[in-house]
């Protein structure tokens, strides 16, 4: 086995990324405090050709050196938009035909391994590191997606959650 060199990875240039067909998938960050988490979400969005990230409330926005530290330039390739409230982002998605799902442990949630969207366009809401997704946002969503967990914590870092959920959604 041989490790691939960077030149062999077929990376898109910034221009090629901007022109590439994106998945009809929007990531909504509901009051995410950690700028490192925000940067990591940008990298995940870049890796999976996500259409956009909606940054809401207290969530930090580029340009920001703390976001850049983990985004490694993905904050310059992935489209993003700021909304004062997460509900504004949710409503914008709905008006544009996106089915909105909150990623949260909630009564009646759909386990991620059982989730399939019946819509061509999907928006996923990920919540604050302490409080999760706001209850009003959950109630405005088409449903909740829950990541199955077997350990004692039943809690994952938001950037890890984004990676797991986006991978599962794009592979189906």
N, C-alpha and C positions, 0 to 999 in steps of 0.2 A: 504494500500500500504506500502511496505517496501523497503527501499533503500538497494541495493546489497552491500555486503562487497567485498573488493578487491579480496579475495580468490574465490569468486563466478563468477568472470568476465571471466574466462577461457583464461587468457592472455597467449600468447605464450612466451616461453623463447627466448633469443637471438638466440640460436641454432635452435629452432623450427621455428622461423621467417625466418632465413637464408635458411632453408630447405623447407619452405612452397612454394607452387605454387603461383607465383605472377601474377598479371594482366599484360597484355601486354600494359602497360601504362608508359610513361616516362614524367616527369615534367621537363621542361627546364626553368631555371631562367635567364632572359636576363638583366644583369647588375643591379641586385637588391642590393640596398645599405644597407638596414637595416638587421643587423645580427639577430635581434629578429624575423623579418619576415622569414628569412631563417630557423631558428630553428622551427618556427611554421609550415612551409611547410614540414619539416622532420616529424613532428608529424602527420600531415595529411597523408603523404605518407605511414607512418607506419600503420595508422588506416585502410587504404584501400588496403593494400598489393600492393602498386605501385612498379613496377619493379626497377625503379631508378630515381634519380634526377640528372640532368646535370646542373652544376653551371658554369656560363659563365661570362667572363670579370671581372668586379669589384666585382662580387658576392663573399662574403666570403665563406671559406671552413672550415670544421672541421679539426683538433680539434680547438675549439675556445670556451672560456667560455661564451661569449654572445650568441652564437648559442645553446650551451648546456642548457642555462638557460630556453629557451622556447622549445627546442627539448626534454628535459627530457630523454635523452638516445636514442632517435630515430635516432640521428646522428651516432649511433653505430650499428643500425640494418638495416637501409635502405641503399642500395648501392648507391654510388654517384661517379661522375666523373667530373673533371674540364676541361673546354675548354677555350682557350684564347679568342675566339670569339664565339658568339652565332651561327653565320653562320656555323662554324665547327661542332657544335652540331647538327644543323639542317641537314647538309649533312650526318653526321654519321647515324642519324636516318633514313633518306631516303635510304641510302645504305643498311640498314638492314630491309627494307620493312615497315617502319612506315609511316603512314600518319601524316603529321605535320600540326597542326592548331595553329594559334596565337589567344590568348584571348585579343581582342581589339575592341574598338568602331571604326568601319570603314565602308566606303561605301560598300554595298553589304554583310555585315556580316550576319551570321546565328544566329538568336536568340537561346540562349542555350536550351530553352524548345522545339525548333524545330530540334535540332542537333542530328543526328545519324551518326556514322562513318560506312562507308562501308568497312572498313579495320579491320582485326583482331588485328592489332597493331597500337596504336595511341600515338603521342607525342603532348603535349600541351605546348606552349610557353607563359610565363607570363613575363610582362615587368617591367621596372624601375618604381619606385614609382612616379616620376615626368613626365617622357617622354613616358612611356608606352613601347610597343614593337617597336623596330627599324623598319623603313619602309622597309629596304632591307630584313629583316627577314619576315615581312608581305608578301612581294612580292614573297618570296621563299616558302611560306606556301600554303597548299591546299585550305585554306580559313581562315576566321576569325570567331570566336565565340564571341558573345556579350551577356553579362548578362543583361536581361531586368531590367530596373530600372524606378521607377515612381517619385522619389523625385526630389529635386532641384540640388543636387550635381552631380549625375551620375558618381560617383567615389567611389570605394571601396578599402579598404586596400588590398594589394596583397595577404596576407595570408588568408583573408576572401574570396577573389576571388578564390583562389586555392581550398578552402574547398567546395565552392558552385559548381564550375565546375566539380571537381573530383567526388563529390557525384552524380551529374546528369549523368556524363559519365558512371560511374560504375553501376548505377542502371538500365540503359537501356539495 
